[in-house]
């Protein structure tokens, strides 16, 4: 299954100024698979999995001399490692922190060798390791986007139509409805590669749901790898509760039970480092960068994948297939999270993207815009609606109070259209709105 990030990996492979590359992302989003695919473009591919093969750990204990390490890895693996011809892949590199530090010496002493490192819980090791700043590059990877899903399902013409359509003209209504129905399939299947693969093989949702449950159990088993025994119960609680809080300001007091913020907050941080959740920070939105006006203690949360979130909640994802239009209307919080998931998927993989929203809380007039986006030097308010109708009072209020923001964005079940202050995109067209930033 082709991924957007493959273009960046190809550019990295061909660059004379490349550095060792660290691939970040949650477990099971496709990191290992994409590197193995890239490996086919080399004369040979050497994969070292530090979790499965502990014999490689000792190679980094003697010293961090890159040429000696390469020699020893070749001997232990039984494969030649030839600079310029070999792709050397360190998987689950968080298991050997000295291997992370060693990446700088690969850059300084053997820069012609292509080296990629990845790990499901890598951010925890990066926090506790001397990261070779300026000696490595980072790429972030997320679940499959809707465009990637379409291409994987053999619907390249549909993805092309979405990406190339101009907003000032509506799509033919029958085409628009067909794409909305396909989007409903994505909302049920989600973007986890294993679930998408199962859908392609069977065209049935039940096997996909089994994959969802298996992935959820895998994430829960990881808790013990990065949390203390005392913290596990809190992480488990938050993991199960976050999907129920989608679309709302996250408040620790809304977690059922007699729990204190000081117990829960560090555990929410751990889930974020594991890339299982993403915060959406409240920003004043008066200018760029948005982070300069953000409140770190005022945020919403979205889950890694919309289908996994629904499975945790016990929702009937098959409803998307039976009644797609009604599901878009009824599951507004899930639809809002989907747009956030899409924004992340299409963001610059060389940067760790932060999501933002805008909220004004007052006694007389509350207003909230689902997302804020920095587009060039503009701040654009984004509203998400599951149906075709729905008032956009908050977006209007934002634009009235932010004179330098020229227009708002709406994602809904409505067709492409432009009004004087609003650019309206179908829910399936997040990639279209962002296409000037994309290489897909």
Secondary structure, DSSP 4 states (H G I P E B T S, - for coil): ---THHHHHHHHHH-TT--EEEEE--TTSSHHHHHHHHHTTSSEEEEEETTT-GGGGGGGTS---HHHHHHHHHHHHTS---TTTEEEEEESGGG-HHHHHHHHHHHHH-TTSEEEEE-TTHHHHHHHS---TTTEEEEE--SPPHHHHHHHTT-HHHHHHHHH--TTSPPPHHHHHHHHHHHHHHHHH-S-HHHHHHHHHH--HHHHHHHHHHHHHHHHHHHHHHS-TTTHHHHHHHHHHHGGGTTS---GGGSSSS--HHHHHHHHHHHHHTTSEEEEEEE--SSS-GGGGEEEEEEEEEES-HHHHHHHHT--TTHHHH-HHHHHHH-HHHHHHHHHHHHHHTS-TTS---EEEEEE--SS--EEEEEEEEETTEEEEEEE-SSS----HHHHHHHHH-TT---EEEEESS-SEE-SSEEEEEGGGHHHHTGGG---
